[in-house]
Amino acid sequence: MVPVSTAWGSQPPEGGGLGLAGPRVPAPARPRIRLEGCRRAWKTRRTASEALSFSHLILATGSTGLFPGKFTQVSSREAAIQAYEDMVKQVQRSQSVVVVGGGSAGVEMAAEVKTEFPEKEVTLIHSQVALADKEILPCVRQEAKEILLQKGVQLLLSERVSNLEDLPFNEYRECIRVHTDKGTEVATNLVIVCNGIKINSSAYYSAFESHLASNGALRVNEHLQVEGCSHVYAIGDCADVKEPKMAYHAGLHAGVAVANIVNSMKQRPLKAYKPGALTFLLAMGRNDGVGQISGFYVGRLMVRLAKSRDLFVSSSWKTMRQSPP
Ligand SMILES: Cc1cc2nc3c(=O)[nH]c(=O)nc-3n(C[C@H](O)[C@H](O)[C@H](O)COP(=O)(O)OP(=O)(O)OC[C@H]3O[C@@H](n4cnc5c(N)ncnc54)[C@H](O)[C@@H]3O)c2cc1C
């Protein structure tokens, strides 16, 4: 959407910036990164191919993946809401739903569909034995499995869907036959795929090719500066930090990157980001869930109160100092 190309050695003009513009960058040795072909993402405020100069840059391009877990199209708010409402209608029409992928998103999805529509058959197909993120406590994963079974979700673990490319996603059909590599066939009305999240490196790939980890994330030092580029920071999913990709962590990265921009301008020591003991809450329908906070198990009641009831919607509005429309 917004390709980035570098023009090494050019001196940025005074005062330009991405809202993060600091004082004029004195040395000519710094790269200037030009945002080109911005098209739709910036259409309302910028003309296409306008070059923006900056003194500091934060890259936070996140990850891409399939709807409904991700909504990556450029779209109006109304169209995005409509897409999710249409998806709910597909679920309502279906007597049987197959969720493919038993990572955290698939576990939450299967639990949520079964909670809202207990009369529907919900099958979760996962290529591994362990459900949810591999970095969470085994007892949390075990409880997640038990909650799914208690709700009546059918689990096909250690089986991989073998005809995924032939299946319609997110659309009701009279009969969809899902096959696995173990020879199992599930006849269903709706297939929801909850895997395939990938780092979204398209904006910076060509500019930072030599700074990328194998998954396309930007290699960063402990200050979250892209290796070798002290005024370019990467945060969130697109930063190569050894921890699960989470909004919670992205928020912590943001605090460190912003503090370090200020610190670098005031010649103060930079803050280090150190992944801490993992906090991870799995919302399993509005009435259930399990997780861990700072590495310690938290049970169903706590997770229900903390996350499952409103999925952080109200706290997100508050964080952005906005009120819900
Ligand atoms: C189904 C699901 C459930 C999840 N649940 C949780 C949870 O409960 N708790 C939790 O902490 N985390 C959760 N996560 C993970 C969380 O969503 C991500 O870790 C988080 O969104 C990462 O934030 P980010 O800002 O790095 O990237 P993103 O949220 O992916 O945002 C990146 C943004 O940058 C925009 N962008 C990309 N390229 C360009 C460009 N070139 N120009 C302009 N804009 C661009 C994208 O459109 C996007 O809006 C969940 C993820 C999924 C898929």
The ligand as a Gaussian input file, in Angstrom:
#p B3LYP/6-31G(d) Opt

LIG

0 1
 C       -8.073000     -12.948000      15.765000
 C       -7.011000     -12.258000      16.574000
 C       -7.207000     -12.045000      17.933000
 C       -6.238000     -11.377000      18.687000
 N       -6.458000     -11.186000      20.023000
 C       -5.551000     -10.513000      20.746000
 C       -5.767000     -10.269000      22.134000
 O       -6.770000     -10.668000      22.695000
 N       -4.837000      -9.583000      22.826000
 C       -3.705000      -9.116000      22.236000
 O       -2.897000      -8.467000      22.920000
 N       -3.445000      -9.350000      20.925000
 C       -4.345000     -10.036000      20.171000
 N       -4.111000     -10.277000      18.835000
 C       -2.853000      -9.814000      18.234000
 C       -2.970000      -8.343000      17.894000
 O       -4.105000      -8.101000      17.080000
 C       -1.722000      -7.867000      17.165000
 O       -0.564000      -8.293000      17.838000
 C       -1.720000      -6.357000      17.118000
 O       -2.841000      -5.901000      16.385000
 C       -0.437000      -5.841000      16.476000
 O       -0.528000      -4.460000      16.392000
 P        0.286000      -3.687000      15.267000
 O       -0.051000      -2.259000      15.479000
 O        1.707000      -4.115000      15.308000
 O       -0.274000      -4.217000      13.894000
 P       -1.737000      -4.218000      13.258000
 O       -2.781000      -4.273000      14.291000
 O       -1.692000      -5.267000      12.206000
 O       -1.849000      -2.772000      12.601000
 C       -1.034000      -2.353000      11.558000
 C       -1.785000      -1.242000      10.834000
 O       -0.914000      -0.648000       9.887000
 C       -1.624000      -0.469000       8.680000
 N       -0.635000      -0.482000       7.597000
 C        0.119000      -1.512000       7.175000
 N        0.899000      -1.136000       6.153000
 C        0.622000       0.177000       5.914000
 C        1.094000       1.109000       5.008000
 N        2.016000       0.786000       4.101000
 N        0.590000       2.348000       5.061000
 C       -0.338000       2.690000       5.970000
 N       -0.835000       1.838000       6.850000
 C       -0.353000       0.589000       6.843000
 C       -2.566000      -1.639000       8.616000
 O       -3.645000      -1.376000       7.766000
 C       -2.991000      -1.743000      10.077000
 O       -4.073000      -0.919000      10.360000
 C       -5.062000     -10.926000      18.063000
 C       -4.867000     -11.141000      16.694000
 C       -5.823000     -11.804000      15.953000
 C       -5.594000     -12.016000      14.490000

